[in-house]
Amino acid sequence: MLDPPARCSTSARLGSSICRQSDLTTPWYLNWIKTIANGAPELDIDKKAVWGAVWAGMRGKWMHRKLWEWAAIAEALAERGMLQAGK
């Protein structure tokens, strides 16, 4: 399991939205893509068979809608305390 990045000092919680270019330079997005990138090599062999190709296709493409989706979901869960053990 990946450890969530340190929380940014924003008071507004992430809500339902579409991917916007302005999101791709926010601290929460940049923190999550680093966390996701650092965790990708830790995937077991079965998960690498599926997600390895996806991740390899996005390597170096930090402005990617799918990566934004993963980061937005992770941020929303982290904001609500749902990435803690036992949740």
Secondary structure as GFF3:
##gff-version 3
##sequence-region A 1 87
A	DSSP	three_ten_helix	21	25	.	.	.	ID=ss1
A	DSSP	alpha_helix	27	39	.	.	.	ID=ss2
A	DSSP	three_ten_helix	40	42	.	.	.	ID=ss3
A	DSSP	alpha_helix	45	47	.	.	.	ID=ss4
A	DSSP	pi_helix	48	52	.	.	.	ID=ss5
A	DSSP	alpha_helix	53	58	.	.	.	ID=ss6
A	DSSP	alpha_helix	65	79	.	.	.	ID=ss7
###
